[in-house]
Amino acid sequence: MTRSIVLLSGGVGGARLARGFEHLDGVNMTVVVNVGDDESFYGVHVSPDIDTVMYTVAGVEGPQGWGRSGDTYVLMEHLTALGVDTRFRIGDADAALNMYRTMRLLAGDPLHDVIASLAETLGISCRVIPATNDRLRTQVQTEQEHWRSFQEYFVLRGHRDEVTDIRFNGSTVAEPAPGVVEAIRQADGVIIGPSNPPLSIWPVLAVRGIANAVAQAKRVVAISPLFDGRPLKGPTDTVMASLGLPPSNEGILAAYEGLLDDLVIDAGDGHERKDLTRQGVAVHIGNTRIAEQEAATEFAEWLMELL
């Protein structure tokens, strides 16, 4: 019997979990991906989280978990020689995909159609959908009270600034992309991937109608991205702390308050289980270190048994 799930995803963590589900039989997966990180660089529309999910599921992701494996940077070298700021580096093959997306968008095609075409080209069987086709942009406020775009904060400034507030420009008018709400309503379970809650999942939930659909889903399971209170990479713990969320996995529960039926934490954090369970959410212990495909597939299979 085929079972359907919806995975809410940001970049690397959610992408690796999606890769695990892609290799399971009897699972119909829809991945709803954050677009708050989308930006225009070098005149092309860049969708970092969507591309990370597609590349990872297709098995062509770069060694850091993003970009494309074996990509070259000739374009960046030429732009640098022309005096262009190339701190946001895009490989040549990646740039071609971004150019294709930009041409399609300029021709009037909606983002979800463009993504569907790219996913088919990459040989992906699961459905990958942007949270919205509309313009939605994550901005963070730093301790200097400057509002910065996500990419300025995260890439250009190396996420070294303390985040004191966060907003999602366009969220009041953005509509879910076609199929998003329907997939959530019909799913046997919604899984929130091990992504940064404020920076990667909140932008998805900020799109009108998505949070309500998730709240009414048959079952909602979140995977913690933390290990002994810290992520494997990135600023998840520091961003959560600066926004006033409790430390460690209590902060994950607080970030998704009112949405979760279950929380999965890593085996190394099993000592937290008793205190977390007291908050009314079932807490499960699993092997959430899923950087390798085999581990991701085993974890995805375990999750399906949990559901």
N, C-alpha and C positions, 0 to 999 in steps of 0.2 A: 504494500500500500504506500502510495506516495504521500508524503507530508510536506506542508508548505511552511516556510519560515520567512520572516523579514529581518534583515540585519541592518541596523543603523550604524553607519561607519564614518569615521574620519579617515585618516591616512594609514600609516604603516600597521598599527595594531589591528584595526578592523579589517584591513586588506588581508593580513595573514590569516585571520579567522575565516574570512570569505574563501580563501584558497583551500582551507580544510574542508569546508562544506562542499566545494566544487567537486571534490574527489569522492563524495559519498553517493551511493545509489539510493534511490527512493526519496530524495530531498529536492523539493522545488524551492529554490532560493531567490529572493529579490533583495538586492542590496540598495538601500537608500543612502545616498552619500552627501556629505556636507559640501556646499558650494560657497560658504562664507569666505573661504580662502582664495576664491577666484580673483584674478587680477589681469591687467593688461601689461605685458612686458614686450618691448621691441616691436610693438604694433600688433601683437597676436594675443588672443584670449587664452589664458592659462588656467587650467582646472586641476590644481595639484592633487587634491584628494581623489577625485574621480580617476585620474590617470594612474595614481598609485594603486588603487583598487584593481583597475583593469590590467595593468602590467603584472601585478602580483598574482592575480588569479590565472593569467595566461602563462606565468612562469618566466617572464622576461624582465623582471624588476632588477634594478641595479643593486650592487653589493651593500649599500646603505639602507635598502628598503624602498628607495624612491628612484625615479629616473629609469632608464633602460639599460639592461646589461650590455656591456661592450660598446656603449655609445662613444662617439668621438665629439670633439668640441671645436671643430674648425671654424664654424660660424662665430663662436664666442671669441676666438682668437682674432678674427678679422674685425669684429666689432670693437674689441679692445684696442686694436691698432688704430682705429678711427676715433678713439677718445671716448667711446661709449662706456658707461658704468655697467659692468657685466658681473656684479656681485651675485645677482640672481642668475645662476648658470643653467642653461638649457642645452642638452646634447643635441646633436644634429638630427638623429632619428626622432627624438622627442619634439624638436622644433617643427619637423615636417608634419607630425600629427597635430600640433597646435595650429599650424598654418591651415591645415585642412579644416579643423574645427572653426577657425575664424572665417574662412571663406564660406562655409555652410551657414554660419550665423549671419553674416552680412547678406547672404542671399535670402534670408528670412526663415530659414529652418529653425525649429525650436531645439533647445539644447538636448532634450531627451531623445529626439530623433537622431541627432548627430552622435550621441553616445551609443545608441543602439547599433548604428552602422559601424562604429569603431569596435565595439565589443564583438560583433560578428566577424569583422576582419581579423581580430586577434584570436578568434576561435573559442570565445567564452560561451559557455552554455547557460550560465545563470543570467538573470536580468539585473542590469545595473541602471539605476535611475537617479538623476539629481534630485535633491529635495525639492527644488523649484526651478522652473525655467526663468523666473524673474530675477532681477538684479537684487542680490542679497549680499551684503559685505560686512564682515566682522571687523570691528574697530576696538582697540583697547586704549584705555587711559592710563598713563604712566604717572609715577610719583611727581613728575614735573608738571602734571595736569595737562599734558599734551595728548590729544587724541591722534592715534596713529593707525594706519591700515594694518591688517594682520601681517602682510608680507613685509612691511617696513619693520614692524616689531620683531617678527620671528626670524626672517632671513637677513635683511639688511643690517639690523642691529643685534642679531644673534640672541634674541629673547633674553637679553641681560637686564632689561628694565623691569621694575616691579609693576605689576598690573593692579591698579586700584579700582578700575571699573571696566565694564565691557558692554558693548551695544551691537545690535545687528541692524544696520541701516537697510531699510526696505522691507523689514519684517512685517510692518503693519499692513502692507498691500500685497506682499508676495503670496501667491497661491501655490499649493502643492502641485508638482508636476503630474501629468496624467498617469494614473495607476498607483500612485503612492498610497493614498488613503484607502483605496480599494484593497490593495495588497495587505495592508495592516489589518483591516477588518476581517479578511478572509483567512489570515494566517493561523496556523496552529500555535504559533508562538512568535513573539517579537524579541529579538536578542539585541541588546545594546553592546556593541563591540568594545574591546579594551582600548578605547580612545580617550583623549583628554576631555573630560566632561564639559568644562566651560568653553573651550576653544573649538572643539570638534563636534560635540553632540548637541549642546545648547543651540547652535545655529540651525540645526535640523529641526529641533523642537520649537524654535521661534517662528517657523513658517505656519501661517494660520491653518488650523485644523489638524496639524500633525500630532501635537501634544495630546489633544483630546482623543484622537484616534488611538494613540498608544495607551492612554489611560483606560480606554474601554476594550483593549485587546484581550484575547482569551488568557494569555499569560505573557508576562514581561520579565525577562531575565537579563541582568546586567553582568558583564564580566569586568572585574576590577583591573585597571592597568597598573596597579601598585604592587610592589614587592618590598615588604618591610617599610612601608610608608613612602617609597620612592618608585618612580617609573624607571624602566630600563634606559630610556633616553627622553630628552625633552623636559619642559618645565611644568608638568602636570601638578606636582606637589607644591611648588612655589606659587603657581597661579591660584590653586585652590586656597592656600593659606592666605594669600594677599586679598582674596575676595571674601574672606571670613568663614570659609568652610572648615569643619573640624578636620584634624589631622587623620592620616591613614584612611582605612576603609570606612570609618564613620563619615568621612567627607564624601565618599562615593554615594552612600545612602542619602546624605543631605542634598547632594547635587541632583538626585532623581526622586526627591521626596514626592510621594503620592502616585508614583508610576510603577514601582517594582513589586513583583511577587517574589522574586528570587534574586540573590546576589551570589556570584561565584568568586571566591577569593583563592589565591594561590596556596598550595600546601604549606609553604613556609610561613604563612600567616594564620595557620589554624588556631593559634592561641587566642585570636580575636573573635572567634566564632560565637562564643557564649554571649559576650556583651553585645555583639551585632544582632543576634537573633532576638534579643529583648526588644528590639525596635519594630517588631512585627513583620519582618521580612525573613523568609527562609534563607539560610546561609549554607552554601555548599562549598566543599573544599575540592579543588581539582588541580591538575598540572596546567597552569596558564602560561607556561613558557613555550610559545608556539612559533618561534622564529623559523624552525625547520618544517618543511612540508609534512613529514611523517608525524611530527608532534602535533601539528595543527589538525591533521586529519583524525588522529586518535582523540584529540580533545573535542572536535566537532561531533564525532560518533558518541562520545560520552555525554555531550550536551543533548543529543537527540534522545538518548535513553532517559535523561533527566526530564525532558519534556513529555 
